[in-house]
């Protein structure tokens, strides 16, 4: 069964999304973990943050690139606008993290 991979270094994001997808997603907390899971697993969608910690300030773009190479759609989210970078890297969309959290956080 294919799943969604959520990549973010903020536990708040994982906590707010968990009830929405009802366990139908896998998560990664950093770039290295995300790339390992993409290599091993089958995903239908990747939702990734742009900034994945101090070691990977634009790590989300690396996640998108890796997903694209495997034929997996991805969406970038960030507190700042990185939509053009996301699309150039191969993402199918971009969403502001605040909008993402506000929208899904209301369902908790």
HELIX and SHEET records of a PDB file:
HELIX    1   1 UNK A   11  UNK A   21  1                                  11    
HELIX    2   2 UNK A   31  UNK A   40  1                                  10    
HELIX    3   3 UNK A   54  UNK A   56  5                                   3    
HELIX    4   4 UNK A   59  UNK A   69  1                                  11    
HELIX    5   5 UNK A   83  UNK A   89  1                                   7    
HELIX    6   6 UNK A   97  UNK A  105  1                                   9    
SHEET    1   A 5 UNK A  25  UNK A  28  0                                        
SHEET    2   A 5 UNK A   3  UNK A   7  1                                        
SHEET    3   A 5 UNK A  43  UNK A  49  1                                        
SHEET    4   A 5 UNK A  73  UNK A  78  1                                        
SHEET    5   A 5 UNK A  93  UNK A  96  1                                        
END                                                                             
